[in-house]
Amino acid sequence: MCMYFADLKEALEKHGLVDAKDKIWNMDETGLCLTAKPPKVMTRKGNVHKP
């Protein structure tokens, strides 16, 4: 678990958020699937990005 805090500190420093506590929001990942790739995605025409 200590790697989490090291990574968090690195990310906060990288993005200039160490002293910007008003810009940090809490998020609950319930309902978010972080590993699956959806078979289809809906977007406006012309907004498709292929990695």
C-alpha positions as CSV (number, residue, x, y, z in Angstrom):
1,M,0.0,0.0,0.0
2,C,2.9,2.4,0.5
3,M,3.6,2.4,-3.3
4,Y,0.1,4.0,-3.7
5,F,1.2,7.0,-1.6
6,A,4.5,7.3,-3.4
7,D,2.6,7.2,-6.8
8,L,0.1,9.7,-5.5
9,K,2.8,12.1,-4.4
10,E,4.5,11.8,-7.7
11,A,1.2,12.5,-9.6
12,L,0.4,15.5,-7.4
13,E,3.8,17.0,-7.9
14,K,3.8,16.3,-11.7
15,H,0.5,18.1,-12.1
16,G,1.1,20.9,-9.7
17,L,-1.6,19.8,-7.2
18,V,0.4,19.5,-4.0
19,D,-1.0,22.8,-2.6
20,A,-4.2,22.9,-4.7
21,K,-6.5,21.0,-2.4
22,D,-9.5,22.8,-3.9
23,K,-8.8,21.1,-7.2
24,I,-8.8,17.6,-5.9
25,W,-12.1,15.7,-5.9
26,N,-13.0,12.4,-4.4
27,M,-14.4,9.8,-6.7
28,D,-16.1,6.5,-6.1
29,E,-15.3,3.9,-8.8
30,T,-18.5,1.9,-8.2
31,G,-20.0,1.2,-11.5
32,L,-16.9,2.0,-13.5
33,C,-15.3,-0.8,-15.5
34,L,-11.6,0.0,-15.8
35,T,-10.5,-3.1,-17.8
36,A,-13.2,-3.9,-20.3
37,K,-13.2,-2.6,-23.9
38,P,-16.7,-1.9,-25.1
39,P,-17.6,-3.4,-28.5
40,K,-19.1,-0.1,-29.7
41,V,-18.9,3.5,-28.7
42,M,-21.3,6.3,-29.6
43,T,-19.9,9.7,-30.5
44,R,-20.5,12.6,-32.8
45,K,-19.4,12.2,-36.4
46,G,-15.8,13.1,-36.7
47,N,-14.8,12.6,-33.1
48,V,-13.5,9.0,-33.4
49,H,-10.0,8.5,-32.1
50,K,-8.1,5.3,-32.9
51,P,-5.2,4.5,-30.6
